[in-house]
Amino acid sequence: MRLPILQLKLTAHGLPVVRAVQWSLVFVIAASAAVGGWLWWDSLVLDEQAAVYEAAARRVQNATGKFAQDSLQAGFDLSEGRLKVMNQEVIFSDQLLKQRAFSWTRFLSDLEDAVPPRISIASVTLGGADAAIALSGSALTLKDVTALVNSLERHPSFRNVVLSQHRVQEPAGTEEERKKMRPTIGFTLTAGYRPAI
């Protein structure tokens, strides 16, 4: 009599699937390690480049500071306020260069036409953006200052007139001389100027 053959499987039924998952995880871990190593190497390169840029920025800041000190010693004002004004002056100069036909004679003639009687102009400053002018002077009354603003607004060469300041000015001289004279109105105004065609 023959003995029956006994066949036993000592491995689990899902072992091939588990082995496939294990090898997949090994691959994922290896790929993650490779990507991590590449990113680490790239960060070292970026750190070196950042150090170069930081050193260049420090050199520029030092050179700028030295330039500002040298300029201040030479008598040039490079403060933020002055740089803003300087920028406006450059813009205005560019506009004048573009026009090339700017005529001082025409400008003064237009100004003379626009200024009514009883107004004394003390200074005219050209500059700033949009061909701006600044006028300062005095008038006998506030009504005369209003007449000046209205006259400039009506003139075809002036626009955007803004009265920036006005104040009562007491006459100069001795007390007796001051009694004989009336106080005047000092003013400062700005306006855009473009000669009418």
PAMARVO-489293 format. One line per field, with one value per residue (C-alpha): residue number from 1; residue in one letter; x, y, z. Coordinates in nm, 3 decimals. Layout:
<mivexs>
num: c(NUM  ...)
residuo: c(a  ...)
xx: c(X  ...)
yy: c(Y  ...)
zz: c(Z  ...)
</mivexs>
This chain:
<mivexs>
num: c(1  2  3  4  5  6  7  8  9  10  11  12  13  14  15  16  17  18  19  20  21  22  23  24  25  26  27  28  29  30  31  32  33  34  35  36  37  38  39  40  41  42  43  44  45  46  47  48  49  50  51  52  53  54  55  56  57  58  59  60  61  62  63  64  65  66  67  68  69  70  71  72  73  74  75  76  77  78  79  80  81  82  83  84  85  86  87  88  89  90  91  92  93  94  95  96  97  98  99  100  101  102  103  104  105  106  107  108  109  110  111  112  113  114  115  116  117  118  119  120  121  122  123  124  125  126  127  128  129  130  131  132  133  134  135  136  137  138  139  140  141  142  143  144  145  146  147  148  149  150  151  152  153  154  155  156  157  158  159  160  161  162  163  164  165  166  167  168  169  170  171  172  173  174  175  176  177  178  179  180  181  182  183  184  185  186  187  188  189  190  191  192  193  194  195  196  197)
residuo: c(m  r  l  p  i  l  q  l  k  l  t  a  h  g  l  p  v  v  r  a  v  q  w  s  l  v  f  v  i  a  a  s  a  a  v  g  g  w  l  w  w  d  s  l  v  l  d  e  q  a  a  v  y  e  a  a  a  r  r  v  q  n  a  t  g  k  f  a  q  d  s  l  q  a  g  f  d  l  s  e  g  r  l  k  v  m  n  q  e  v  i  f  s  d  q  l  l  k  q  r  a  f  s  w  t  r  f  l  s  d  l  e  d  a  v  p  p  r  i  s  i  a  s  v  t  l  g  g  a  d  a  a  i  a  l  s  g  s  a  l  t  l  k  d  v  t  a  l  v  n  s  l  e  r  h  p  s  f  r  n  v  v  l  s  q  h  r  v  q  e  p  a  g  t  e  e  e  r  k  k  m  r  p  t  i  g  f  t  l  t  a  g  y  r  p  a  i)
xx: c(0.000  0.122  0.126  -0.051  0.167  0.111  0.170  0.185  0.244  0.449  0.416  0.120  -0.109  -0.038  0.342  0.412  0.198  0.379  0.715  0.603  0.493  0.826  1.027  0.805  0.872  1.245  1.233  1.035  1.281  1.580  1.421  1.337  1.695  1.825  1.590  1.679  2.049  2.000  1.799  2.067  2.338  2.129  2.078  2.457  2.496  2.218  2.382  2.711  2.533  2.344  2.673  2.818  2.511  2.518  2.886  2.810  2.519  2.748  3.007  2.738  2.605  2.957  3.028  2.696  2.773  3.119  2.975  2.715  2.986  3.213  2.919  2.828  3.187  3.188  2.872  2.611  2.291  2.182  1.904  1.576  1.396  1.666  1.673  1.296  1.333  1.632  1.424  1.156  1.421  1.561  1.212  1.156  1.496  1.413  1.088  1.271  1.523  1.240  1.069  1.395  1.182  1.143  1.165  1.247  1.127  0.792  0.765  0.834  0.595  0.318  0.387  0.372  0.039  -0.106  0.005  -0.251  -0.162  -0.090  0.109  0.483  0.665  0.973  1.095  1.016  1.145  1.125  1.147  0.971  0.753  0.505  0.693  0.588  0.676  0.672  0.597  0.641  0.570  0.338  0.005  -0.172  -0.480  -0.601  -0.838  -0.534  -0.391  -0.724  -0.715  -0.365  -0.477  -0.783  -0.576  -0.323  -0.604  -0.761  -0.432  -0.388  -0.024  -0.083  -0.284  -0.330  -0.264  -0.237  -0.198  0.026  0.075  -0.028  0.043  0.020  0.356  0.410  0.606  0.973  1.136  1.094  0.767  0.681  0.750  0.541  0.245  0.249  0.263  0.001  0.075  0.094  -0.003  0.292  0.211  0.360  0.189  0.266  0.135  0.196  0.335  0.305  0.323  0.002  0.043)
yy: c(0.000  0.340  0.630  0.941  1.236  1.532  1.872  2.170  2.530  2.708  3.052  3.280  3.313  3.688  3.671  3.771  4.079  4.169  4.123  4.355  4.619  4.586  4.637  4.935  5.092  5.030  5.208  5.501  5.534  5.523  5.782  6.006  5.980  6.072  6.373  6.482  6.461  6.661  6.930  6.946  6.991  7.257  7.442  7.454  7.608  7.861  7.947  8.019  8.241  8.422  8.487  8.639  8.865  8.969  9.061  9.265  9.438  9.527  9.670  9.880  10.004  10.095  10.273  10.459  10.566  10.686  10.873  11.040  11.144  11.277  11.465  11.616  11.728  11.880  12.075  11.866  11.775  11.416  11.393  11.223  11.557  11.701  11.389  11.419  11.784  11.696  11.431  11.690  11.930  11.662  11.590  11.960  11.993  11.695  11.863  12.182  11.989  11.813  12.140  12.314  12.608  12.736  13.112  13.312  13.621  13.457  13.328  13.671  13.833  13.584  13.645  14.021  13.986  13.774  13.978  14.248  14.588  14.627  14.300  14.293  13.973  13.913  13.585  13.340  12.986  12.748  12.381  12.070  11.833  11.943  12.268  12.419  12.768  12.912  13.281  13.475  13.839  14.081  14.253  14.544  14.339  13.982  14.081  14.160  13.814  13.661  13.872  13.738  13.375  13.435  13.616  13.333  13.076  13.270  13.310  13.037  12.965  12.899  12.624  12.450  12.763  12.686  12.954  12.770  13.045  13.400  13.609  13.968  14.145  14.439  14.724  14.759  15.068  15.282  15.292  15.629  15.506  15.195  15.410  15.585  15.259  14.987  14.618  14.407  14.049  13.822  13.519  13.211  13.022  12.755  12.708  12.495  12.676  12.578  12.850  12.881  12.800)
zz: c(0.000  -0.093  0.138  0.019  -0.081  0.136  -0.027  0.204  0.095  0.357  0.193  0.216  -0.082  -0.143  -0.118  -0.483  -0.437  -0.113  -0.289  -0.573  -0.321  -0.136  -0.454  -0.547  -0.206  -0.245  -0.579  -0.433  -0.144  -0.379  -0.611  -0.311  -0.187  -0.533  -0.562  -0.207  -0.289  -0.609  -0.424  -0.152  -0.416  -0.594  -0.264  -0.216  -0.562  -0.487  -0.153  -0.335  -0.589  -0.310  -0.129  -0.448  -0.490  -0.123  -0.152  -0.466  -0.289  0.005  -0.237  -0.407  -0.071  0.043  -0.286  -0.261  0.096  -0.003  -0.302  -0.078  0.171  -0.105  -0.258  0.077  0.132  -0.218  -0.133  -0.316  -0.136  -0.210  0.048  -0.047  -0.080  -0.304  -0.520  -0.576  -0.675  -0.894  -1.070  -1.146  -1.274  -1.504  -1.639  -1.702  -1.872  -2.092  -2.190  -2.279  -2.488  -2.669  -2.746  -2.847  -2.947  -2.591  -2.612  -2.302  -2.479  -2.548  -2.192  -2.040  -2.286  -2.193  -1.825  -1.874  -2.057  -1.777  -1.474  -1.388  -1.242  -0.868  -0.868  -0.809  -0.914  -0.697  -0.849  -1.127  -1.097  -1.390  -1.318  -1.213  -1.406  -1.670  -1.745  -1.412  -1.302  -0.952  -0.902  -0.582  -0.523  -0.352  -0.415  -0.254  -0.162  -0.159  -0.439  -0.655  -0.585  -0.691  -1.007  -1.085  -1.044  -1.265  -1.528  -1.544  -1.575  -1.863  -2.049  -2.317  -2.218  -1.847  -1.680  -1.346  -1.142  -0.769  -0.503  -0.259  -0.002  0.084  0.391  0.514  0.498  0.727  0.566  0.655  0.799  1.107  1.298  1.150  0.795  0.859  0.966  0.626  0.429  0.392  0.451  0.137  0.056  -0.018  -0.233  -0.393  -0.673  -0.928  -1.281  -1.583  -1.888  -2.251  -2.516  -2.713  -3.083)
</mivexs>
